[in-house]
Amino acid sequence: MRRNIITTSDGSKTIQLVDWNEQYHSVHGALAEAQHVFLKNGLAYRIQAEDVVAKDKQKIHIVEMGLGTGLNLLLTYDFLSTKEFDLEVNYTGIDKFPVSTEEQVQLNYEQFTAVNTNSFKEMCGQAWDSKEMYAGKFSLEKRQIDLLEYSDKEPVDLVYFDAFGPRVQPELWTEESLNVLVSRMSVNAVFVTYCAKGDVRRSLQNLGLRVERLPGPPGKREMLRGIKEN
Ligand SMILES: C[S@@+](CC[C@H](N)C(=O)[O-])C[C@H]1O[C@@H](n2cnc3c(N)ncnc32)[C@H](O)[C@@H]1O
């Protein structure tokens, strides 16, 4: 499939799949989308929850479906290391078709981190199907698998669901596919996605999540957040 690097409206770059007319991020701002959907409404929301603030829970397991360029990983690591959180973080990134090193270089996402340029480069270079520790009690496990092959003994506290859209990969948005991750969510766990389709919202509700429609990132009216309440 033909791939181009394009510049989005906020100046950050992303990868475009020409034949699908689909991008890794929103053309209205790759960085803005990642910060709004996954950081603000996912990570920041989850760690201000009572159980984390009260420090009953000092460990958080984040799973990203579609690690892709690693932008969400970079922003997550940066956010956690520039604030005063004493959290052990296990980050699992799933991707069946990893991004190449050449593309990572062209995207130049290191510019978005003040302190962790080298760590991010190391994360991008980390072998697939391996787990490594980084400074600040942060571990990264990269798994080159199909979503449907995912299994894990450790419950999931936060899901970044960042698959290509249902228009091009409807099979990743079925109840069965969503349930691969939803079924592993712990109580109070949070599921966020940029997608706001009614079918996806109803599937998440059928799987037992309380689903909120939130204002979307630039160029999108809404996004979804699901919470596992019991
Ligand atoms: C929208 S992009 C991910 C964007 C990414 N989160 C980022 O910030 O760059 C979707 C990703 O899903 C991956 N993918 C596609 N089909 C998959 C499948 N069946 N199982 C796992 N990953 C898949 C693609 O390789 C791609 O990296």
Ligand as a Chemical Component Dictionary entry (heavy atoms), coordinates in Angstrom:
data_LIG
# 
_chem_comp.id                   LIG 
_chem_comp.type                 NON-POLYMER 
_chem_comp.pdbx_formal_charge   0 
_chem_comp.three_letter_code    LIG 
# 
loop_
_chem_comp_atom.comp_id 
_chem_comp_atom.atom_id 
_chem_comp_atom.alt_atom_id 
_chem_comp_atom.type_symbol 
_chem_comp_atom.charge 
_chem_comp_atom.model_Cartn_x 
_chem_comp_atom.model_Cartn_y 
_chem_comp_atom.model_Cartn_z 
_chem_comp_atom.pdbx_ordinal 
LIG C1  C1  C 0  -4.642 4.606  13.220 1  
LIG S1  S1  S 1  -3.167 3.698  13.165 2  
LIG C2  C2  C 0  -2.483 3.876  14.755 3  
LIG C3  C3  C 0  -2.019 5.240  15.107 4  
LIG C4  C4  C 0  -1.111 5.223  16.291 5  
LIG N1  N1  N 0  -1.814 5.065  17.535 6  
LIG C5  C5  C 0  -0.200 6.424  16.279 7  
LIG O1  O1  O 0  -0.275 7.271  17.180 8  
LIG O2  O2  O -1 0.591  6.487  15.363 9  
LIG C6  C6  C 0  -3.750 2.006  13.265 10 
LIG C7  C7  C 0  -2.693 0.986  13.544 11 
LIG O3  O3  O 0  -3.315 -0.300 13.649 12 
LIG C8  C8  C 0  -2.448 -1.276 13.098 13 
LIG N2  N2  N 0  -3.245 -2.450 12.713 14 
LIG C9  C9  C 0  -3.964 -2.621 11.580 15 
LIG N3  N3  N 0  -4.622 -3.791 11.608 16 
LIG C10 C10 C 0  -4.308 -4.390 12.782 17 
LIG C11 C11 C 0  -4.693 -5.618 13.393 18 
LIG N4  N4  N 0  -5.538 -6.458 12.808 19 
LIG N5  N5  N 0  -4.187 -5.920 14.611 20 
LIG C12 C12 C 0  -3.313 -5.058 15.221 21 
LIG N6  N6  N 0  -2.918 -3.876 14.679 22 
LIG C13 C13 C 0  -3.416 -3.527 13.485 23 
LIG C14 C14 C 0  -1.785 -0.559 11.936 24 
LIG O4  O4  O 0  -0.566 -1.166 11.588 25 
LIG C15 C15 C 0  -1.630 0.855  12.472 26 
LIG O5  O5  O 0  -0.362 1.060  13.041 27 
# 
loop_
_chem_comp_bond.comp_id 
_chem_comp_bond.atom_id_1 
_chem_comp_bond.atom_id_2 
_chem_comp_bond.value_order 
_chem_comp_bond.pdbx_ordinal 
LIG C1  S1  SING 1  
LIG S1  C2  SING 2  
LIG S1  C6  SING 3  
LIG C2  C3  SING 4  
LIG C3  C4  SING 5  
LIG C4  N1  SING 6  
LIG C4  C5  SING 7  
LIG C5  O1  DOUB 8  
LIG C5  O2  SING 9  
LIG C6  C7  SING 10 
LIG C7  O3  SING 11 
LIG C7  C15 SING 12 
LIG O3  C8  SING 13 
LIG C8  N2  SING 14 
LIG C8  C14 SING 15 
LIG N2  C9  SING 16 
LIG N2  C13 SING 17 
LIG C9  N3  DOUB 18 
LIG N3  C10 SING 19 
LIG C10 C11 SING 20 
LIG C10 C13 DOUB 21 
LIG C11 N4  SING 22 
LIG C11 N5  DOUB 23 
LIG N5  C12 SING 24 
LIG C12 N6  DOUB 25 
LIG N6  C13 SING 26 
LIG C14 O4  SING 27 
LIG C14 C15 SING 28 
LIG C15 O5  SING 29 
# 
